[in-house]
């Protein structure tokens, strides 16, 4: 589990790079942004930004999608 940072404290330099690498590894292993935010005590937006900066490929949203497919009822 990631080290909990003081809420609102700035994370810069080596500490930011280490946090980014850790979050990216865990996100790539299947953890959600929301779960990572809760575990680290940071906001969803902070974690999303760190992942983007680290080059992580962000997943699309889950759940049912609305589109034209074979599951659509006939007209």
URJOWO-V673805 format. One record per residue. N is the residue number from 1. OMEGA is omega in whole degrees, -180 to 180 (* if undefined). Layout:
n;omega
N;OMEGA
N;OMEGA
This chain:
n;omega
1;-178
2;177
3;179
4;-179
5;177
6;-176
7;177
8;-180
9;179
10;177
11;-176
12;173
13;-176
14;-180
15;179
16;180
17;179
18;179
19;-180
20;-180
21;-180
22;-180
23;180
24;-180
25;-178
26;177
27;179
28;178
29;174
30;179
31;179
32;177
33;-179
34;179
35;179
36;179
37;-179
38;-179
39;-177
40;-179
41;179
42;-179
43;176
44;-179
45;179
46;-178
47;178
48;-179
49;180
50;179
51;179
52;180
53;-176
54;178
55;179
56;175
57;-176
58;180
59;175
60;179
61;179
62;176
63;-178
64;178
65;178
66;180
67;178
68;180
69;-178
70;-179
71;-180
72;-180
73;-179
74;-177
75;*
